[in-house]
Amino acid sequence: MKIAAAAAAILAALALQTTLAGLVIRGTAAIDLVLIVVVYLALKSGPVTGLVAGTVAGLIQDSLSNPILGIGGLAKTMVGFLAGVLATQFILTGPLPRFVLLVLATFLHAGIFIGLYVLLDLRQFPDPVPAVIGQALGNGFVGVVGFQLVEWLPGFVDRRRAGRFLKR
Amino acid sequence: MALADIRQRPGVLLTAAILLHVILISAQVNSASGLPVLQVVTFGSFAEVQRGTMAVVNGVGDLWAGYIGLQGVHEENDALKQELRALQVRLQQERAEAQRTDNLRQLLELRERANLDTTAAEVIAAAASPEFRTVTIDKGTGEGLKADMAVISPAGVVGRVILPSGRASKVQLLIDRNAAAGALIERTRVQGVVEGFGDGSLRLAYVPGTADVRPGDLVVTSGIDGIYPKGFVIGTIDHVDRGNGGYHVITVRPAVDFTRLEEVLVVRAPASREVPEGDS
């Protein structure tokens, strides 16, 4: 059940990401929803789940958009694993720690992704720092709001149902 | 069960995932040289391993050769030093032999050039007294030497035989205080008498004060004394003074280095013809 939910979350993020492809900052997507989902899964289920989710999501994302299969996968694998490790070592339930985690995850992901492309001389990223900072802030904001929504929504629905039941 | 085991080992899983991605990327990417990145990276990595291994092996080899393998080198070093000393002595001998050969060659050339009946002799001793400038040669009456025979060397006139014995002879050097020889200045043909002065230099006497004499002029034998063949070099004029008696006082620097005489030629009979000038 959890695996199915994770897969669904990844697929949903991918679908949404494709629709947000037009939202870019200096040639880089302003938000990486797939990365946010991977971090969330790692936070909730630990490093192994983060690793597997990062691998799967990254490879799918690579196959959809990137010329080299594996670079995005490797970046998201590392991010998922490390986010999961951090989640087991620290309390990352508050909005601020999660925001910081998402920002760090974005920097790490960009470092690996851009670094490998430049290292292999496959593509140049002139002055990537502003775009990465923008994406990190965007991921942090959207991720924190999304995490709160995802965690708040089931309880809200349950409370609504219970309220209706009591009124009858 | 196996899946659960893997989940307990995230590090292994991460390594496997990274390797999977690296292989996947390498399969699609070529390096700048056109070779697959995987091949380049693998070769580069193993080359570094090989380099490190070779460095260790070389280090051990150097250690062995530089320290452990030096046992017995002290004895070898002593033996080599001894051999070096022997070789240095041998070198000195060879060098002396070469010098002697060179001297003899020059002497032979002189003999052929002068066309004189000569006998080669070796200087075997110097004068017993510093007042007399003589040397002893290893040829005597046994080889046909007689008194008043001229003695020459490739550089010029040496002196004359004054005391021949059976197997050796005493030679009076031209620089001896009692030695003299008929001479002329090659440039002007002005004649005079060269005399020994006892201090290693010569004097050219009886040259008129009106004669054209300059330092640097070459002085050769005139042949009028009946001892020295005509045309052999005596020396060069070093200094010219006007004397009181109407003669120049002329100092001549000998052509022969009398301190280094080793081999000489004794002229047994004067040549029937003159030695060409400038060929002496």
Chai-1 contact restraints between the chains, C-beta under 6 A:
chainA,res_idxA,chainB,res_idxB,connection_type,confidence,min_distance_angstrom,max_distance_angstrom,comment,restraint_id
A,P47,B,P10,contact,1.0,0.0,6.0,A-B,restraint_1
A,V48,B,R7,contact,1.0,0.0,6.0,A-B,restraint_2
A,V48,B,P10,contact,1.0,0.0,6.0,A-B,restraint_3
A,L51,B,L13,contact,1.0,0.0,6.0,A-B,restraint_4
A,L51,B,L14,contact,1.0,0.0,6.0,A-B,restraint_5
A,L51,B,A17,contact,1.0,0.0,6.0,A-B,restraint_6
A,T55,B,A17,contact,1.0,0.0,6.0,A-B,restraint_7
A,I68,B,I25,contact,1.0,0.0,6.0,A-B,restraint_8
A,I68,B,Q28,contact,1.0,0.0,6.0,A-B,restraint_9
A,L69,B,L24,contact,1.0,0.0,6.0,A-B,restraint_10
A,G70,B,H21,contact,1.0,0.0,6.0,A-B,restraint_11
A,G70,B,L24,contact,1.0,0.0,6.0,A-B,restraint_12
A,G70,B,I25,contact,1.0,0.0,6.0,A-B,restraint_13
A,I71,B,I25,contact,1.0,0.0,6.0,A-B,restraint_14
A,G73,B,H21,contact,1.0,0.0,6.0,A-B,restraint_15
A,L74,B,H21,contact,1.0,0.0,6.0,A-B,restraint_16
A,T77,B,A17,contact,1.0,0.0,6.0,A-B,restraint_17
A,F81,B,L14,contact,1.0,0.0,6.0,A-B,restraint_18
A,L120,B,V29,contact,1.0,0.0,6.0,A-B,restraint_19
